[in-house]
């Protein structure tokens, strides 16, 4: 489960990075996208952690 919690933001950040470079934007231009990725990934991680403790 720890792999999933780590892989989700990593994969989303890589996809966002490649999208930015493909479209010719800088990382500073995509800063808000990285913030959204971290927030969404945190919500997913908290959900999975709560579900893990509820079911065990």
LUMLUM-529395 format. One record per residue: residue number from 1; chain; z, y, x of N, C-alpha, C in turn. Coordinates in Angstrom, 3 decimals. Layout:
residues N
(r NUM,"A",(Z,Y,X),(Z,Y,X),(Z,Y,X)),
...
***
This chain:
residues 56
(r 1,"A",(0.000,-1.189,0.825),(0.000,0.000,0.000),(0.000,1.251,0.868)),
(r 2,"A",(0.673,1.178,2.006),(0.705,2.324,2.911),(-0.700,2.669,3.387)),
(r 3,"A",(-1.524,1.650,3.581),(-2.913,1.892,3.990),(-3.647,2.734,2.953)),
(r 4,"A",(-3.434,2.421,1.690),(-4.096,3.153,0.616),(-3.659,4.616,0.591)),
(r 5,"A",(-2.367,4.837,0.782),(-1.838,6.202,0.757),(-2.392,7.018,1.919)),
(r 6,"A",(-2.639,6.376,3.051),(-3.176,7.080,4.221),(-4.696,7.210,4.128)),
(r 7,"A",(-5.363,6.195,3.610),(-6.823,6.208,3.584),(-7.417,7.179,2.573)),
(r 8,"A",(-6.759,7.384,1.464),(-7.317,8.273,0.434),(-7.551,9.687,0.972)),
(r 9,"A",(-6.536,10.357,1.543),(-6.822,11.713,2.037),(-7.753,11.716,3.246)),
(r 10,"A",(-7.669,10.669,4.066),(-8.542,10.599,5.226),(-10.003,10.485,4.810)),
(r 11,"A",(-10.297,9.597,3.901),(-11.674,9.425,3.437),(-12.186,10.655,2.693)),
(r 12,"A",(-11.352,11.223,1.833),(-11.772,12.425,1.108),(-12.022,13.594,2.061)),
(r 13,"A",(-11.183,13.735,3.084),(-11.366,14.810,4.061),(-12.637,14.603,4.876)),
(r 14,"A",(-12.920,13.353,5.240),(-14.153,13.083,5.978),(-15.386,13.381,5.138)),
(r 15,"A",(-15.348,12.989,3.883),(-16.476,13.282,2.996),(-16.648,14.791,2.851)),
(r 16,"A",(-15.549,15.506,2.687),(-15.615,16.961,2.543),(-16.128,17.611,3.827)),
(r 17,"A",(-15.686,17.114,4.975),(-16.141,17.642,6.264),(-17.644,17.448,6.430)),
(r 18,"A",(-18.133,16.243,6.134),(-19.564,15.985,6.269),(-20.380,16.796,5.265)),
(r 19,"A",(-19.841,17.003,4.084),(-20.524,17.846,3.105),(-20.640,19.282,3.622)),
(r 20,"A",(-19.566,19.797,4.169),(-19.581,21.167,4.685),(-20.579,21.316,5.824)),
(r 21,"A",(-20.582,20.368,6.749),(-21.502,20.478,7.880),(-22.954,20.288,7.427)),
(r 22,"A",(-23.172,19.422,6.439),(-24.528,19.204,5.926),(-25.076,20.470,5.261)),
(r 23,"A",(-24.231,21.169,4.531),(-24.652,22.385,3.835),(-24.616,23.618,4.728)),
(r 24,"A",(-24.099,23.481,5.958),(-24.092,24.601,6.893),(-22.895,25.529,6.767)),
(r 25,"A",(-21.836,25.078,6.125),(-20.626,25.886,5.993),(-19.679,25.603,7.161)),
(r 26,"A",(-18.791,26.542,7.433),(-17.786,26.326,8.468),(-16.550,25.681,7.844)),
(r 27,"A",(-15.660,25.207,8.696),(-14.425,24.614,8.189),(-13.558,25.656,7.497)),
(r 28,"A",(-13.629,26.893,7.958),(-12.860,27.962,7.312),(-13.346,28.193,5.881)),
(r 29,"A",(-14.640,28.025,5.660),(-15.180,28.175,4.300),(-14.672,27.075,3.373)),
(r 30,"A",(-14.421,25.887,3.911),(-13.987,24.763,3.095),(-12.491,24.530,3.113)),
(r 31,"A",(-11.741,25.524,3.568),(-10.283,25.384,3.685),(-9.624,25.080,2.340)),
(r 32,"A",(-10.050,25.719,1.292),(-9.453,25.489,-0.020),(-9.731,24.065,-0.502)),
(r 33,"A",(-10.878,23.528,-0.163),(-11.196,22.149,-0.518),(-10.246,21.171,0.151)),
(r 34,"A",(-9.909,21.430,1.416),(-8.944,20.581,2.111),(-7.559,20.687,1.473)),
(r 35,"A",(-7.214,21.872,1.013),(-5.927,22.031,0.331),(-5.909,21.245,-0.971)),
(r 36,"A",(-6.998,21.288,-1.726),(-7.087,20.497,-2.954),(-6.975,19.009,-2.658)),
(r 37,"A",(-7.624,18.566,-1.598),(-7.562,17.151,-1.219),(-6.128,16.751,-0.907)),
(r 38,"A",(-5.396,17.579,-0.178),(-4.008,17.257,0.154),(-3.123,17.218,-1.086)),
(r 39,"A",(-3.329,18.143,-2.003),(-2.518,18.165,-3.225),(-2.818,16.948,-4.095)),
(r 40,"A",(-4.088,16.655,-4.294),(-4.462,15.504,-5.123),(-3.982,14.205,-4.492)),
(r 41,"A",(-4.124,14.090,-3.178),(-3.671,12.882,-2.484),(-2.156,12.740,-2.553)),
(r 42,"A",(-1.452,13.843,-2.498),(0.006,13.795,-2.619),(0.426,13.321,-4.001)),
(r 43,"A",(-0.262,13.802,-5.022),(0.047,13.374,-6.387),(-0.221,11.874,-6.538)),
(r 44,"A",(-1.318,11.403,-5.995),(-1.638,9.977,-6.055),(-0.590,9.162,-5.300)),
(r 45,"A",(-0.186,9.634,-4.125),(0.814,8.915,-3.327),(2.158,8.853,-4.050)),
(r 46,"A",(2.559,9.943,-4.672),(3.821,9.954,-5.423),(3.733,8.998,-6.604)),
(r 47,"A",(2.610,8.992,-7.294),(2.429,8.082,-8.423),(2.536,6.624,-7.980)),
(r 48,"A",(1.825,6.264,-6.911),(1.877,4.881,-6.442),(3.263,4.502,-5.943)),
(r 49,"A",(3.957,5.435,-5.316),(5.317,5.154,-4.845),(6.253,4.917,-6.018)),
(r 50,"A",(6.162,5.741,-7.034),(6.999,5.556,-8.224),(6.674,4.225,-8.898)),
(r 51,"A",(5.397,3.910,-9.027),(5.008,2.645,-9.654),(5.491,1.445,-8.838)),
(r 52,"A",(5.485,1.578,-7.524),(5.974,0.499,-6.674),(7.459,0.235,-6.938)),
(r 53,"A",(8.258,1.289,-6.995),(9.682,1.121,-7.215),(9.995,0.700,-8.648)),
(r 54,"A",(9.182,1.097,-9.597),(9.405,0.703,-10.987),(9.127,-0.791,-11.176)),
(r 55,"A",(8.108,-1.291,-10.502),(7.705,-2.680,-10.719),(8.440,-3.674,-9.824)),
(r 56,"A",(9.169,-3.202,-8.839),(9.893,-4.134,-7.969),(11.375,-4.027,-8.180)),
***
